[in-house]
Amino acid sequence: MKLRYFAWLRDSLGCDSETIVLPKEIRNVGMLLDWLPTQDERFRKAFEFIDVVLVSVNSRYAERDHPVSDEDEVMLTPPIAGG
């Protein structure tokens, strides 16, 4: 699976994208979002406010129950405010 990060997630994780291999038990967006912070400290810190982040799977907005697989591209986009 390819993960793409935007705005403060990109800054916090130190990259704009990366490829991961999903464990077989991760079947949807919610499971992915719950699993990633358990993988290492940088995910734990970056995902502290994950509830405000928009998730897209293969360029389509996705809710927590949307299925995911290793072939997908998941984009994590925090809300952006201007001043």
C-alpha positions as CSV (number, residue, x, y, z in Angstrom):
1,M,0.0,0.0,0.0
2,K,1.2,3.5,-0.8
3,L,0.6,6.1,1.9
4,R,0.7,9.8,0.9
5,Y,0.8,12.5,3.6
6,F,0.0,16.2,3.3
7,A,0.4,19.4,5.3
8,W,1.4,18.9,9.0
9,L,1.3,15.1,8.6
10,R,4.0,15.3,5.9
11,D,6.1,17.5,8.2
12,S,5.6,15.3,11.3
13,L,6.4,12.0,9.5
14,G,9.3,13.5,7.6
15,C,8.2,12.3,4.1
16,D,5.4,12.9,1.7
17,S,4.8,9.2,0.9
18,E,5.9,5.7,1.7
19,T,5.0,2.1,0.9
20,I,3.9,-0.4,3.6
21,V,2.8,-4.0,3.6
22,L,-0.5,-4.5,5.4
23,P,-0.9,-7.3,7.9
24,K,-3.7,-9.6,6.8
25,E,-6.0,-8.5,9.7
26,I,-6.1,-4.9,8.5
27,R,-9.2,-4.8,6.3
28,N,-10.5,-1.2,6.3
29,V,-9.5,2.4,6.8
30,G,-10.4,2.4,10.5
31,M,-8.2,-0.6,11.2
32,L,-5.4,1.0,9.3
33,L,-5.7,4.3,11.2
34,D,-5.7,2.3,14.5
35,W,-2.8,0.1,13.5
36,L,-0.3,2.6,12.2
37,P,0.3,4.5,15.5
38,T,1.2,1.1,17.1
39,Q,4.1,0.7,14.6
40,D,6.5,3.3,15.8
41,E,6.9,6.6,17.7
42,R,6.7,8.9,14.6
43,F,3.3,7.5,13.7
44,R,2.1,7.7,17.3
45,K,3.0,11.4,17.4
46,A,1.7,12.2,13.9
47,F,-1.6,10.5,14.4
48,E,-2.5,12.2,17.7
49,F,-5.1,14.3,15.9
50,I,-6.0,11.8,13.1
51,D,-9.7,12.3,13.7
52,V,-9.6,15.6,11.8
53,V,-7.8,14.1,8.8
54,L,-9.6,13.4,5.6
55,V,-8.8,9.9,4.1
56,S,-9.0,9.1,0.4
57,V,-8.5,5.6,-1.0
58,N,-7.5,5.6,-4.7
59,S,-8.5,9.3,-5.0
60,R,-11.9,8.8,-3.4
61,Y,-13.0,10.0,0.0
62,A,-13.3,7.1,2.4
63,E,-15.0,6.5,5.7
64,R,-13.5,4.2,8.4
65,D,-15.4,1.2,7.1
66,H,-14.0,1.5,3.6
67,P,-12.0,-1.6,2.6
68,V,-8.2,-1.4,2.0
69,S,-5.6,-3.7,0.4
70,D,-1.9,-3.6,-0.4
71,E,-2.8,-2.4,-4.0
72,D,-4.4,0.8,-2.7
73,E,-3.1,4.4,-2.5
74,V,-4.3,6.0,0.7
75,M,-4.0,9.8,1.0
76,L,-4.1,11.4,4.5
77,T,-5.0,15.1,4.2
78,P,-5.4,17.3,7.3
79,P,-7.7,20.4,7.1
80,I,-5.8,23.4,5.9
81,A,-6.6,26.9,7.1
82,G,-5.3,30.2,5.6
83,G,-4.8,33.5,7.3
